Amino acid sequence: MQNFITPEREAAILGHTGMKRYGKPNELVGAVLWMFSDAAGFVTGAEIAVDGGFNCDDNLISILTKIPCVQLLLQADQKD
């Protein structure tokens, strides 16, 4: 199987992603379970971006990463 993501492309993707890493399968489970639960029974046509901040504006990311509680979450995530 050929890898279509070159190291340069991977660096560009991760550089644009707020979390600066790929997501882990266990990080998607919560959104999927919620969508199939009764708690989402009145939700129609919604998109839930579970993308580590890929769709966030770069200015928003720079603002968010200055918030102390976000900094703590990012530091804790890097320890995993």
N, C-alpha and C positions, 0 to 999 in steps of 0.2 A: 504494500500500500504506500502510495506516495504522499509525503507531507506537503500540503499546499501552503502552509504558513511558514514563510521564511523567518529567520531570526529578526530581520529588520521589520517585517510586518508584525510579528509578535510584540516587539518592543513598542511599535506604534500603537497597537491595540491596548496593551497594558498601560502605556503612558497616558492614554486617553481615559482609562478606567479609574474612577475615583479611588477604589480600593487597591489599585496597582497590582492586581493578581487575578487569576482565574477563580471562578466560583467553585465551591465544593458541592457535591450532590446533596449533602445533608443541609445545605443552606437553601435549597429549593423546596424541600419537603414541606415546610410550614405553609408556604403560599399555595402549593398544590392541595394539601389537606384542607386548608381553609376554603378553597374554591369548590371542593366537593362536599363541604359540610353544610349543615343547616344554617350556620352563621352567615353564609353567603347566599341564602335563599332568595333574597330580594335584589341581588346584584345581577345585572344583565349588560352584556356588551362592554365589559370593563377590561382594560389591559393592566396587568400588574407587572411592572418592570423589576425583575429580580436580576439586575445586571451589574451590581457592584458600583453603580454610579456612572456607567458608560454613557447614558443618555443625559446626564447632568451637564449643565453649562460649566465651562472651566472657571468662570468667575464665581459661580455658586460653590463649586468644590473648594476653591481657595478660601472662601468665606467660612464654609462649614468646617474645614480642617483647623480653623483657628478657635473653634468653640471647645472649651476644656473637656466637656463630656465626650465629644467626638474624638478628641485626641486620646483620651483614655481608652475608648473602644478600639481605635486603630492600633495603639500600643499593645493592648491585650491580644488582638488578632495576630499581630506579628510574632507573638510568643508561641502561637500554636504550631 
